[in-house]
Amino acid sequence: MERDPGVRPGLLRRLACMLYEALLLVGVLALTFMLPHLAIGMGLKAVMPGWFLALHVFVVLGAYFLWYWHHGGQTLAMQTWRIRLTTTSGDKPSLARLALRYLLAWPSVTYFGAGLIWALLDRDRQFLHDRLACTRIEFKDSV
């Protein structure tokens, strides 16, 4: 089913996708964060400092999002919800633009969801990090 390129997924669909993404990220972090740090703690009787743990999470999640966004414009959850990430002109975003979006998403989400609430006020219902990075979420075209 082809969708009009002017029609974008609604806010509830994007929030549901984010919730599903969070569930998937539990598995990603269990494999790439928890298991290595458990092994270090048990094997070497050492615990990494908090700043290192936070940096590790930031890097792991960055690698996950940048990889999927750059290779097809969709994470696993976005594939399920049939939405993708593009530039505001509908093109594939550059890696630099994707990195900017990732960096801007952190304060957008962590400061009480202010960047998500922004979508209620935005004329195109875009999240603040999408507006600032010149990206948007749209329906994936059917083939």
Legacy VTK file of the C-alpha trace (Angstrom):
# vtk DataFile Version 3.0
C-alpha trace
ASCII
DATASET POLYDATA
POINTS 143 float
0.000 0.000 0.000
1.595 3.259 -1.147
1.328 6.229 1.187
1.211 9.880 0.282
4.723 11.283 0.907
3.115 14.298 2.605
1.500 12.089 5.260
3.779 11.308 8.182
3.275 8.901 11.065
1.360 10.327 13.973
2.814 11.132 17.347
1.328 8.042 19.012
2.823 5.747 16.366
6.274 7.319 16.846
5.998 7.078 20.651
4.916 3.436 20.391
7.933 2.800 18.181
10.164 4.439 20.795
8.698 2.209 23.508
9.333 -0.897 21.407
12.848 0.397 20.692
13.470 0.702 24.440
12.529 -2.951 24.898
14.920 -4.001 22.141
17.684 -1.879 23.652
17.445 -3.842 26.904
18.736 -6.849 24.954
21.379 -4.830 23.136
22.683 -3.382 26.401
22.544 -6.762 28.154
24.817 -8.228 25.505
27.183 -5.310 24.906
27.259 -3.648 28.320
26.143 -5.880 31.157
27.948 -9.083 30.157
31.380 -7.468 29.661
31.151 -5.531 32.919
29.960 -8.596 34.837
32.930 -10.541 33.477
35.348 -7.743 34.455
33.789 -7.474 37.905
33.808 -11.207 38.573
37.094 -12.040 36.874
39.221 -9.085 37.871
37.270 -7.964 40.946
37.132 -4.472 39.427
34.361 -1.988 38.826
34.675 0.722 36.225
34.048 4.320 37.325
30.586 5.775 36.696
31.729 8.172 33.968
33.179 5.219 32.037
29.951 3.231 32.377
27.893 6.179 31.109
30.306 6.681 28.211
30.068 2.974 27.368
26.257 3.156 27.187
26.469 6.318 25.054
28.890 4.678 22.603
26.990 1.374 22.393
23.658 3.087 21.739
25.306 5.474 19.287
26.795 2.576 17.341
23.403 0.826 17.269
21.419 3.842 16.079
23.987 5.183 13.629
24.497 1.763 12.060
20.791 1.139 11.467
19.929 4.695 10.446
22.836 4.783 7.985
22.116 1.344 6.525
18.497 1.666 5.447
17.180 4.522 7.584
15.441 2.195 10.051
16.198 0.553 13.369
14.626 -2.810 14.166
11.640 -1.140 15.843
11.210 1.294 12.956
11.091 -1.657 10.549
8.276 -3.178 12.588
6.297 0.070 12.612
7.114 0.692 8.906
8.651 4.100 9.415
12.026 5.452 8.389
14.324 8.382 8.966
15.015 10.827 6.132
16.095 14.417 5.695
13.383 17.054 5.481
13.702 16.846 1.685
13.181 13.056 1.746
16.797 12.088 1.008
19.034 9.682 2.869
20.701 11.581 5.756
24.490 11.839 5.849
26.395 10.176 8.657
27.224 13.615 10.085
23.508 14.548 10.147
22.682 11.222 11.811
25.365 11.805 14.460
23.944 15.279 15.088
20.449 13.789 15.477
21.780 11.199 17.927
23.571 13.853 20.006
20.510 16.125 20.035
18.170 13.262 20.957
19.849 12.788 24.346
18.840 16.129 25.873
15.583 16.025 23.926
14.575 12.794 25.671
16.346 13.041 29.026
15.253 16.556 30.032
11.794 15.373 31.061
10.984 14.563 27.442
10.931 18.254 26.536
12.015 17.532 22.969
9.214 15.004 22.615
6.634 17.365 24.093
7.858 19.894 21.530
6.036 17.813 18.894
2.718 18.952 20.379
3.621 22.549 19.505
5.525 22.000 16.253
3.624 22.772 13.038
4.729 19.432 11.485
4.559 17.494 14.777
8.318 16.854 14.617
10.415 16.133 17.695
12.837 18.897 18.619
15.927 16.839 17.745
14.472 16.124 14.289
13.664 19.794 13.751
17.205 20.863 14.739
18.950 18.107 12.748
16.744 18.694 9.655
15.502 15.101 9.700
12.029 13.626 9.865
10.245 10.351 10.410
8.041 9.213 7.535
6.204 6.111 6.424
8.401 3.607 4.621
7.420 3.309 0.974
5.972 -0.006 -0.054
7.638 -1.839 -2.896
LINES 1 144
143 0 1 2 3 4 5 6 7 8 9 10 11 12 13 14 15 16 17 18 19 20 21 22 23 24 25 26 27 28 29 30 31 32 33 34 35 36 37 38 39 40 41 42 43 44 45 46 47 48 49 50 51 52 53 54 55 56 57 58 59 60 61 62 63 64 65 66 67 68 69 70 71 72 73 74 75 76 77 78 79 80 81 82 83 84 85 86 87 88 89 90 91 92 93 94 95 96 97 98 99 100 101 102 103 104 105 106 107 108 109 110 111 112 113 114 115 116 117 118 119 120 121 122 123 124 125 126 127 128 129 130 131 132 133 134 135 136 137 138 139 140 141 142
